[in-house]
Amino acid sequence: MPREPLQRGDTMDDLERLALRPAEAARILGISARTLWSWTRRGVVPYVHVGRIVRYPRAALEAWLAEQAARHSAPESEAEGSADE
């Protein structure tokens, strides 16, 4: 669904943010802010600097999470094969 163009008087609370603040990203991922900072420093999660501010692009986090889920879930054929043994 295309995003609506910004209108005069719109606030970021009225719109879906493209990039999240650290507390928002941690809450959405279901992790602590401390864990998020640790992952950020190690380059585990996608982030960008906007000047000196760290932000987490929503689309990049969603793609990263989907990649993590795919990497850590067993393929159906392996799951079915282990049940037969």
C-alpha atoms as one frame of an Amber mdcrd trajectory, in Angstrom:
protein
   0.000   0.000   0.000   1.530   3.361  -0.991   2.221   5.813   1.777   0.201
   8.997   1.944   2.253  12.118   1.221   3.138  14.268   4.201   0.657  17.019
   4.858   1.224  20.247   6.725   0.541  19.640  10.407   1.205  15.891  10.265
   3.273  14.561  13.121   5.421  11.450  13.096   2.951   9.899  15.550   0.298
  10.223  12.831   2.436   8.387  10.282   4.329   5.136  10.144   7.944   5.979
  10.831  10.579   4.889   8.348  13.188   4.635  11.099  12.695   3.790  14.755
  14.276   5.177  17.889  16.262   2.638  19.924  13.532   2.191  22.562  10.914
   1.636  19.842  13.082  -0.870  17.970  13.852  -2.798  21.171  10.165  -2.936
  22.110   9.118  -4.098  18.639  11.822  -6.805  18.617  10.871  -7.870  22.137
  14.363  -7.365  23.548  15.888  -5.035  26.095  17.451  -1.741  25.098  20.757
  -3.034  26.472  20.622  -6.078  24.158  19.778  -3.845  21.209  22.784  -1.593
  21.931  25.024  -4.657  22.218  23.773  -6.000  18.889  24.173  -2.539  17.336
  27.801  -2.224  18.450  28.549  -5.719  17.099  26.784  -5.012  13.788  24.173
  -7.721  14.340  21.118  -5.574  13.556  20.732  -3.055  10.731  20.974   0.588
  11.769  21.875   3.966  10.359  23.374   7.132  11.751  21.453  10.337  11.134
  24.124  12.742  12.213  25.071  11.471  15.661  21.689   9.813  16.214  21.219
   6.059  15.739  18.018   4.942  14.044  16.751   1.528  12.989  15.066   1.465
   9.549  11.744  -0.355   9.927  11.965  -2.154   6.558  15.556  -3.266   7.229
  14.585  -4.619  10.669  11.637  -6.511   9.171  13.873  -8.039   6.475  16.558
  -8.899   9.053  14.004 -10.565  11.332  12.583 -12.604   8.435  16.126 -13.693
   7.529  16.799 -14.725  11.125  13.551 -16.706  11.261  14.374 -18.493   7.994
  17.919 -19.250   9.132  16.867 -20.709  12.466  13.836 -22.727  11.395  14.227
 -26.282  10.133  13.097 -27.003   6.573   9.877 -29.030   6.404  11.596 -32.038
   4.840  14.089 -32.253   7.720  11.328 -31.839  10.309   9.244 -34.576   8.680
  12.251 -36.880   8.342  13.209 -36.605  12.010   9.661 -37.508  13.082   9.844
 -40.797  11.147  12.994 -41.985  12.904
